[in-house]
Amino acid sequence: MSKPQTKATLVWKEFPAGSGGFGSVTSMMEKRQAQACLLLEPTATQLLNHPLAIVALLPKDAAVFAAGALSGAAAKTVTAPLDRIKLIMQTHGLRVGQESAKKAIGFVQAFVSVGKQQGIKGYWKGNFAQVVRVLPYSAVQLFAYDTYKKLFRGTDSELTLIGRLAAGACAGMTSTFVRFNF
């Protein structure tokens, strides 16, 4: 083995079942505990076969921040059709210009209307702006939640229900503050 290192490194552990290895970040203590496993430096072929293993090279805080941003973007993209239908239902009376009879439009009617008039892309109209809006918010929220969880841990390193509640509330306030002030 090589000289002891003081920072985390990406290593490949060969498993006996012939799975081809799996990348993970290990600390020096974990390296010493894993003496029974064969530790290898990843080859270019292994990184090409498992491209997500490169994420293990990122610092944990950067990975949490990126995960928050990606999860927010994915959630907003998945729910975009429902948001679009909701907006159409809310503004239908204003767009038609009717004061009386048919001010409201139903969910199914709005859904079919978008499909007929704009096609499948119409359900995601305006999604890019929503994703740009939610990216920093969700990234900061997950990062802040992770940070506040560390802050609110008790003496036994366990997070109580009140600690989780406080961490979530503080994370929500932090992400809202960052989104509206910067």
SEMI-227229 format. One record per atom (N, C-alpha, C): x, y, z. Coordinates in steps of 0.02 Angstrom, whole numbers, plus 50000, padded with zeros to 5 digits. Each point is the difference from the previous one (the first is absolute). Layout:
XYZ...
***
This chain:
500424994150000499585005950000500445006250000499705005549981500385006349996500035003350069500335005850002500065003750063499325002250025499925000650066499365002350027499865007249977499375001249983499785006649980499545002950052499955006650002499595003250051499325002249973499884999449935499355002149974499654994049968499355000849987499614994749970500204999049927500014993849978500164998549931499504995049972499954999949934499554995249968500394993549991499704994650023500324993449993499494995249973500244994849968499574994749974500134993950041499474996950024500054994050040499764994249956500424995049992499804994249962499604995350045499414998249978499574995650038500054992949972499964995050042500104993149976499474997549952499415003149998499474997549957500125001949927500545003549985500155001949931499585005849976499825004550045499575005649980500395005449965500664999749998500405004949964500205006050041499825000350062500225005450043499485005650006500095004150050499555005650011500415005550033499915006249976500385005650027499705002650064500425002050046499765003050061500535004550028499795004850041500475004450034500154996850067500644999450014500194997150064500485004650036499955000250065500475003750040500574995350019500495002750032500574995850020499784994550049499545001650045499774995050047499634994449963499585001949952499654994949961500484995949959500535003149975500514996349962500334994850044500165001950062500324995250045499534994350017499355001550006499514994950016499884995349941500145002449940499864996149939500624996349975500444998150045500624996649981499854993549963499444996850015499854993749968499825000849927499755005949981499815001349930500615002349961500014998449937500535002349956499845007049976500425004950016499875006949982500415001749938499665002549949500325001749937499835007249981500435003149963499845006649972499544998749940499505004349989499544998949944500345001249933499844995849953500275000949932499505004249960500215002349943499565004049957499394995849978500124993749987499444995649979499494999350055500234999350062499534999450056499605006450010500335005849991499645006250007499505001049943500164997549941499535000449944499414995450011500124994250029499464995350014499555002350058500285003850047499645002450059500115007650006499705004049955500155007250000499775003650063499504997550034499785003350061500494999350058500484995549992500504999250052500445006250006500025004149949500395006250002499715004650053499354999650012499685004250051500314998750068500264994050011500304998450064500635004050013500295002949947500595004150009499845007050025499375002149994499805006650023500005000350077500125005850028499905000750072499274998950017499864997550060499324998350019499535006049996500235005950022499575005949999499815001949928500474999649954499865001549930499524994949970500074993750019499554994849975499295001150027499945002050064499345001350029499675006049965500405005349987499755005949966499754998249930500404996249963499814997949933499394995450001499974995650049499424995550006499365003950013500055005250041499415004250013499775003549937500475002649961499835003449938499684995249950500304994249992499734995149953499324997350021499914998950065499354997450023499465005349991500165006350012499525005349990499805000749927500504999649955499865000449928499584994049977500164994150025499624994049981499285000450025499925002250061499325000450029499585005149962500305005749983499635005249964499834997649929500454996349968499874997649933499464994650000500004995750050499494994750003499315002950014499965005150041499355002950017499805005749954500405001749950499845005649955499324999349965499814994149974499354999649968499425001750047500044997850062499475001750048499995007550015500585003050005500045007250012499725003949941500144997749941499735003349939499244999649998499724994250015499284999150000499695004450055500325000450057499755004250055499965007449977500525002349966500005007049977499465001249948499904995349956499475000749949499315000250034499904995850050499365000050035499895006550037500535003050028499945006250038499875006049955500285000049940499955005949957499514999249942499634994649997499564998849943499485005549992499675002050053499495005149996500285006749977500605001650020500315006349979500184999849926500244994349976500204999549930499405000049954499464996950019499404999749958499635006650000500045003750055499675006550005499274999550018499794994450026499304999150019499905002250072499465003350011499845002250068499544995150037499634996149962499494996050035500104992549989499664997349952499864992949994500584995350011500484999749955500514994850004500675002950021500055002350060500635002850025500494994550019499754994650025500434994550024500094994849945500574996750003500154994549953500224994150043499814994049983500184994150038500704997549984500244995650043500674997349993500084996249934499544995549986500044995949940499955004449938499555004850001499925004549943500645004149988500315002450053500625003849994500564995549974500034993950025500524995349979499944998449926499404998649977499884998449929500135006249957499815005950024500105006149962500745001449987500424999150049500725001149990500274994949950499804993850006500234994949954499815001449928499385002349989499775001449932500335006249971500055005350040500245006449974500765000349994500374997150046500725000950002500404993549996499684994550001500354993649998500314998350067500424994949999500304997550062500475005250032500335004149959500455005150027499635005450039499365000849986499615005150034499934998850075500054993850021499954998550071500615002650039500565000849965500615002450033500175007249980499525003649973500115007049981500155004150062500545003649999500205004050058500404996250052500164993749987500354996050050500725002450012500335002349947500705002150009500055005750051499555004949995500015005550048499884997550071499554995350007499874997250066500604996250028500344996349957500594996350022500565004850020500105005349962500515004950018499835003350067499375000950013499795003050064500114995350058499874993649990500014995250055500714997250013500445000249952500684997250009500365002750061500105006650005500375002350060499624998950064499345000549998499604999150060500084992950028499914995049957500034993150024500724997950018500495002749964500704998450016500185002750069499835006350012500155003050065499604996650056499384998149985499584996950051500294993350023500204995749954500274993650020500685000850035500425004549974500645001350032499915002750070499545004850007499885002950066499704994950048499554995849976499714994850043500544995450026500454997949957500544995750021500455003450051500135006549990500415003850046499655000950068499365001749998499635001050063499904993450038499964994549965499954993550035500624998950042500585001749973500624999250039499995004750061499735005949991499985004950054499524998150056499444996949983499484998450050500064992950029500534996549986500094993350030500095000650075499744995250035500064999950073500694997550022500074999150064500634997750028500164992849979499484996149985500114993149980500044999349923500105005549965500065000249927499374997849964499434999850035499364998449969499615006449989499625000049947499585005749984499284998550022499755003950046499324998850026499495002749951499374998750015499465002549958500005007649999500105003050058500035007350004500605002649962500564996450002500595002049963499884999849925499654994849977499834999649928499545005749980499515001350042499535005449987500375006749996500445001250047500385006250001500475000549940500314994549982500454999949942499625001449936499414997049993499595001349941499755007149996499785002650057499765006950001500565004949984500574999050030500575004549987500244999349927499994994149973500204999049931499525003549953499354999650014499515003549959500095007550003500135002750060500115007250007500645002149964500524995950007500635001749967499935000149925499694994949971499934999849927499555005549975499485001850036499575005549979500385006650004500385000950053500405006150007500515000749943500344994649984500505000249947499665001249932499454996849988499665000749935499745007149989499725003250051499705006549990500495005750009500564998950032500465005550013500625000149955500114994849963500604999949957499824998649929
***
